[in-house]
Each structure stands twice: as C-alpha cells, then as structure tokens.
C-alpha cells in the first residue's frame, strides 16, 4: 500500500526588502512621535485646568479666612473670647493659610519657572508631618531656610521624590522603639543634595543591589518608589544612592542629588 504521508516540500524563507522595512520603521517612528506630542498636549491642557481650578479655590478660601481672621480679632477686642482662645484660633487660621499656599505649589507642570530648596523642603515637611506624628516619629529638617538660589527643575517631581523617600524611611521604623528621621538639604554650586537619614534597621547586603529594580519591594509596596526616583533624577543629571550613616544617631541615609539647572 502506498504511503499516505505527504512529502515535505522545502520552502525557502522570504527575504525582507530593506527599503520596505525602512519605510515601515520610518512610518512607525512618525506615528509614535505624533502620539507622544498628542499625549503631551492633553496632559498640558489637564495641568492648566487643575492649576486654574486650584488658584480659583485658593482665592475664595483665602478670602473666607481673611473674614474669619477679622471676626476672631473683633471678638477678642470685644472681650467675647479670652486671649488664650484668640491665640489658638489665630494659629489655626495661619496654618490653614500656609497649607493653601503649599497646596498651590503642588500643581503638576505649573507655570512657575523655578523653585528653591526652602520651597521644596517646607512643602515636604507639611505633607509628611501628619503621618510622622501619628506614628510617633521624630523628624528634623536642617537647611538654609533663607536660601533664594533658584532651582530650575520640576517642583512637583522633586517634592514627590523627597516625600516618597521619607515615607520609605518611616516604614523602616515601624518595628523600632527609636524612631527618628533627619532631612538635610544643601545647594553647592550647581548641585542640590538632600540627605534623608533614619534610625531604622540596616538594609541587608543581599538586597542593596536590587532595591532600585522596578517592582522590587520588601514592605508589600508597589516597588516603584526607588525605581521612579532614580529614573526622574537621571533626567536632571542626578541620582539617588544609599549609604551607611555618617552620624552616630542614625543607621543609614539616602542621598538625592541633582543639577539645579535643567539645561546642564
């Protein structure tokens, strides 16, 4: 009986035309660039909308606080409230006013052309204060609060990076009795450095080289924090690195460094 199996017929592989492939790649590159520009335009429109909305809200709330401030003062002058209560209410009004100012600075892609180290760290301190107090963590900030050196880098991005690093430090303190964080900031020449110290447990040697990897986490977190920090800082000719502490009261610190000029 004749075999029913088909004989295998050799078919040579199709050859790719380099010119056709080149045109396809060029078209794909154009499409990618078009979509990138479209996304940038949409994001910019959204950011402007949020900025205008925040300015509107800030303006109206500040007017309301101004009225409240006057009401509290008149009540004190008319002896309707005691001096201690007047001071407490005035402090609360001033804190609300300060929070509104800090909120207005957090708008992504704001039209602000530059920021300063005090602007960045004052905002980070405000954002972190509640969570640190709730977890009984002592935090200190050391930097020149009068510095006016302009930093031509995205304010919101730098605040996000520094704030996330402080949250990471706080997580490392959860099982410790000694809970302390120190944030030190300096601007020397064209380089800004922010050091975030903590008294938490040391980082094991086997994860020191992995902790910057995307998705890697030892705290059931997203594993994006350090990866994101290193990625955005590289775009500022900077980086984030881990070091053993050079201060006795702390075990380690992370160094955030970047160029204050976005064109260098």
Secondary structure, DSSP 8 states (H G I E B T S, - for coil): -----------------HHHHHHHHHHHHHHHHHHHHHHHHHHHHHHHHHHHHHHHHHHHHHHHHHHHHHHHHHHHHTTSS-HHHHHHHHHHHHHHHHHHHHHHHT-TT-S---B-HHHHHHHHHHHHHHHHHHTT-EEEEES-TT----BBS-HHHHHHHHHHHHHHHHHTTTT-SS-EEEEEEEEETTEEEEEEEE-S----GGGTTTTTSTT--SSSS-S-HHHHHHHHHHTTT-EEEEEE-SSTT-SEEEEEEEESBTT-
